[in-house]
């Protein structure tokens, strides 16, 4: 039972991490789309978006892995 609780807590944490990363990526994309950024700031914003995309992919992969492990243990 403790293992199931651990997986549930880890999956919930992974989901929250993914959700926050998606939210930050969305906000950054909206700011860039509005076009209020000047030269260097645009380059920095593009780098931030790429980094956020990596965080989103990593968080989703971790969440998916935890969910699969949790489902295997609940069978």
N, C-alpha and C positions, 0 to 999 in steps of 0.2 A: 504494500500500500504506500509506503514512503517513496518508493521509486515512481509511482504514478503521480504523487503530489509534486515530486521534483520535476518530472517532465511537464506537468501542467503549469507550474510556476515558470519554468524555463521557456516554455512555448508562449506563455502570456508575455513574458519579458521580450522575447524575440519579436512577437507581433507588435508590441509597443515601439520597439526600436525601429522596425520597418515603417510603421505608420508615421513616426516623427520624421524619419529620413525622407519619406515621400512628401510630407508636408513642407519641409524645408526646400526640397528640390522644386516643388510647385511654386513656392514663393519666389525663389531665385529666378525661375523661368519667367514669371510674370514681370518681375523687375526688369529683366533683360528685354522682354518683349515691348515694354513701354518705351524703351530706348532713351532713358534719361542718363545713361552712362557715357562718359567721355573716354577717349582712346585707351589709356592704360587700364582704367577701371573695367572696360569691356573685356579686356584680355584676362584680368583677374577674375571677373565674373564667369567667364567661360571655363576657367580652370576650376572654380568652385563648383560649377554645375557638373563637370566631369567627375570630380571627386565625390559629389553627392550621388551621382549615378552609381558609382562603385559601391558606396555605402548601402544604397537601396538594394542592389543586386546581392551583396553579401548578406545583408539582414534577411532578405527573402529566402536565400538559400539555407541559412541557419534555421530559420523558422520552419521551412519545409522539412529539413532533416529531422528536427525535433518532433515534428508532428508524425512523421513516418515511424520514428522510434517509439513514440507513444502508442501509435496504433498497433505496432507489432507486440508491445507488451500487454496490451489490453485484449488480445485474442485469446 
